[in-house]
Amino acid sequence: MIDIHSHVLPGVDDGARTLEESVEMLRLAAASGTTDIVATPHASPEFTFDSQRVRSFYRELSDKCKAFISLHLGCDFHLSYANLVDALRAPQKYTINQGKYLMVELPELVAFGSVREGLNQLIRAGITPIITHPERNMSLQHKRDELLRWVKDGCLVQVTAQSFLGRFGPAAKNSAEKLMNAELVHFIASDAHDCVDRTPDLSAAYKYISSKYSPERAELLFISNPFCVLHGEPVSSNLPRESKISTLFALSK
Ligand SMILES: [Fe+2]
């Protein structure tokens, strides 16, 4: 599997605290079947994204673990005005493997008009925003029609693996399943922060998706689509079929 969202770099945000913990997280990821993982430290009002510091930790951790897992670099990019301006100025500071894909985290209280405009500014600059865990965002849980608009604009959607297993409560699980039924999920990733609670082990979620939906769907969301992101290839956006769109709107009410 390929995990495009994790907080495995040590001491840069609320993820791994030490290099030892980072290595332990990567060992756990590898042992559970992950071959590649993207380190996506927060760039948010709470956590400054110091690109030089991040790159230096990334190189150190990558070297230490290259025998058992491939580490890649991206950012968990909070969509604030200051961040947006900086990403438009220097997109490769934040994008995955300095390519075109950017993980975008939205504020808990979403101002839909400004967010859509911000996302479209990124798209016009050649960046493909990947909206991270909308199922955990209380504003978006009830506004899936808005998410559909953003996907039609050119955004993609990543859901957190543990949301399907109930870690973030019934509302997030319910929203994750509705997004799956509406074919509005392009990636499932761990958003791992540690080795105990929010871990990088994707295996249980992979099994769940495989049996509840289909093995092909699991393969697409955990392997094929993330592979395209790592290599800068287009991801099939699987826009919902018209029949699914009416379901989506009904479900979002
Ligand atoms: Fe995250």
Residues whose N, C-alpha, C, O or C-beta is under 5 A from the ligand:
A	BS01	LIG	D76 D191
